[in-house]
Amino acid sequence: MPEGDAVWRTASRLHGALAGELIAGCDLRVPALATSDLSGRRTLEVVPRGKHLLHRVEGGLTLHSHLRMDGSWRVQPAGARYAAARRHTTRALLWTAAVVAVGDRLGMLDLVRTVDEGRVVGHLGPDLLDPGFDLDLAVANLLAEPGRGAAEALLDQQNLAGIGTIWASEPLHLHRISPATPVGEVGAERLRELLTTTRQLMVRSCRLPRTTTTGSTTPGEETWVFGRPDRPCHRCGSLVRQLTVGSAPRERIVSYCPTCQR
């Protein structure tokens, strides 16, 4: 599932192509929105909220989407909409005179009043990529269930928004915290340090999409532990392992070093 930094980059591309432009036509392919039409409205902005996208248009409306596992938004020349319209996976088309935004395999698509955005994103905790990110609130949310494992707590979007398995695995490794360690044992101060590191890594990823967490330029060496099961830890050489956290149907797999993260 795309994480907060990937969604931020998607929002940035959409905003750059559509903000201030008149929507010449739209085709929303979910039953609840089959008769909805945003034509004739201008895009005000496209902003991320955790792993969600909020496309705000004139008239106080917001098109909300979530990519889930396989979704994407692409910006293409306007003429590409005819080919996109023939694909059965296309869920949304919005076009201007110059470009078309194609929403493919979107996991969620809703149209709400902008003042009612809380209906679709109000459950989210502080957004790590929000300039006004509330670190104290995020830490307090994590510590509300002190017996919960660190990785599972970080992945809960109600605690804080934007972290997926990459940005749970990598900072935990950098701070030598086992993903299974209860957050109450980690403590408030170490959680503050952990989230500060996480935010720095995600911001860097937004600014420089090809920047790696390790600084390595060697293929396959771009992360410390994520996506490297049974390969040597860069720090100590122990084989990286994976751990399933959470309960079905929301279980997730995180990576860790059994030596560095006892």
N, C-alpha and C positions, 0 to 999 in steps of 0.2 A: 504494500500500500504506500503511495507517495506520502512523504513526510512533510512537515511544515515548511522546510526550505524549498522543496520541489513545488509545493502549492504556491508559495510566495513568488517563485519565478514564473509560474503559469499566470498568476494574477498580473504580474508586471508586464508580460507579453500582451495579454488581452487589453490591459489598460492603455498601453502604448499605442495599440492599433485602433482602439475603439473610443477612447475618451474624447468627448466633444463632437463625435461624429453622429450623423443622423442614421438611425437604423432604417434601411430601405425595405427590409423584409425579414421575417422570422418564421421558423417552423419548429415547434416544440412537440416532440414525439413521445409524450407520455399521456395516458388517457385523461388525467385530470387537467391537462393544459392544452388539449387538442384544439380548443377554440380560442385560446389566448393569442393575442397579437400585439407585439411591441413596435410594430411599424410606425414611423412618424415621430418616435421619441428619440432623444439624444442620450447617449451613454454619458453619465456623470462620472463614474469611476468604477473600477473593478478592484476589490480589496480582498485579501485573504483573512481568514479567521481560523487559526489552527489549521486543520486539514480541509476547511470549507472555503468556498469561493462565493463572494457576494458581488453581483453585477447590478449596480444601482443605475436606474434610468429616470428620465424626467417623468413627472407625474406621481412621484412618491412610491415607485415600485422597485422591488429587488428580485432578480432571478438568482436563486440559490442553488448551488450544485456541490456535489461531493464526488470525488473520483473513485472512491472505494479501491478495489484491487487493480482493476484493468482500465479505468477511465482515463480520458485525456481531453484537453482542449487544444486545437491547432488553429493557427491563423494562416490563411492561404489567400491567394488572389481570388477576387470575387467570382470569377468563372469556374472555380473549382467546386462551387456548391452543387452543380449539376451531377457530378460524379459522386460527391458525398451523399447527395439525396438518394442515390440508388443503393447505398449500403444499408443492410438491415441493422447494423449496430449503431447507426447514427441516431442520437437522441435529441440533438438540438442544432439548429442552424440559425445564425444571425448574421446578416450581411449589410454592408454599406456599399457605396458606389465603388469602393476600391478593394475591400477585403471581405472574406467570410470567416466567421469563427465557427468551427465545427466541434461539437461536443460528442465524443464517441464513447460508447459503453459507460455512460455516467451512472454511478450507483444511486444518486439522488438528484432530483430536479424539482424545484418548487418555485412558485411565484407568490410572493407575499408583499404586503405593504412594508415600505422601508421602516416605518415606526414599529412594525411588528417583527423585526428580524429576530428578536429574542425567542420567538416560537421555534426557530430552527437552529440557533446557535447560543441561546441563553443558558444552556446546560454546561457550556464549556468553562473550564478554569482559565486563569491568566494565560495569554498567548505569549510564548517565548519570543516571538519576533515582533511583538507590539512595542513601539518606542516607549510606551508607558508601562511596560511589563512590571507587575507587582510581585517582586521576589518574596516579600514577607507573607503575602497571601498564599502564594504557591507552596511555600514551606509549611505553612499552617495546614493547608489542605492535605499535604502528604502525611503529616503527623497526626491527622485526625483518626487514622487507623494505624497505630504504632506497631501492631503485629504483622502488618502486611509486608511482603517481600518488596525490596527496593525496586526491582525491575517492573513488577506488576503495578506498583503504585505510580511509577513514572509513566507507564503506558495508559493509565486511566485519564482520559481527556477531561473528566470532570475535575481532576486535580490541577492539571495544567495542560494547555493545548499545544499540539504540534509535534510531540515526541512519538516516534515509531521505534521499531526494533534497532535501527541503526543508531539513533541518538539516545537510546537506552544503553545499548551494549558498549559503545565507544567511551563515553565519559565515565561509566562505572569502572571500566578497565583502567583508564587513566588515573582514577582516584583509588584504585585497588580495593574496590568494594564489591563483594560478591552480589550477584543479582538476587540471591535468596536471602540476604541479610535483612531482617526486619528494619523498617525505616526508623522505628523508635531507638534501635541500637545504633543506627548511623548518626542520629542526633541532628539538631537544628543547624549547628555551625557547619558540619560537613555537608549537609544538604544544600546550604547556601553556596558553598564552594562548588559543589557538583553542578548545580543549576547555572551558576555563573560560567563555568566551563562549557556546559551544554549550549548555552546561549551564544557564547563566543564562536563555537564551532559552526553553529547553524547560520549565524550572521555571515561568517566567512564563506560558507557554502553559497549563500545567496549572492554575495558580491563576486565571488570567483568560483563558478560552478565546477571547475575542474580541480580546484584545490583539494588535496587529500588530507586525511586526518593525521597521517604519519609523516607527511612531507616527502614520501618516496615517489620516484617517477618510474619505478620498476613495475611492469604489468603484474597485476594480481597482488601487489603489496600496498594497495592504497588505503587499507584499513588496519587497525590494530588487531581486532578480533572478529568483527562482523563479517560473515560470509567466508570464514576461514576454518571450518571444522576440520580437525585432525591435521592441521598445519602448525608449524612451530610459532609460538608466541614471539613477537619481535623483541620483547623485553627479556624473557628468561629461557625461551626455547621449549618450554612445555607445550604439549599438544593442546590446541584450542578445543574446547568442548561447547556443547549446546545444551540449553535448558529450556524446557517448556514451562511457561508461567501462565497463570490465569486459568479459568474454567471454561469448558465448552459452552457455547460455540465461539468464545472469544479468546481461546488460548493462543499464545504467541511464542515464537522461538527466539531466544536471545543467545548471544555468544559470550564466552568468558574464558579466562585462563584459570585453571584450578590451583595454580601456584601463586600467581600474583594477586588473585582475588579469593583468598581463603575464606 
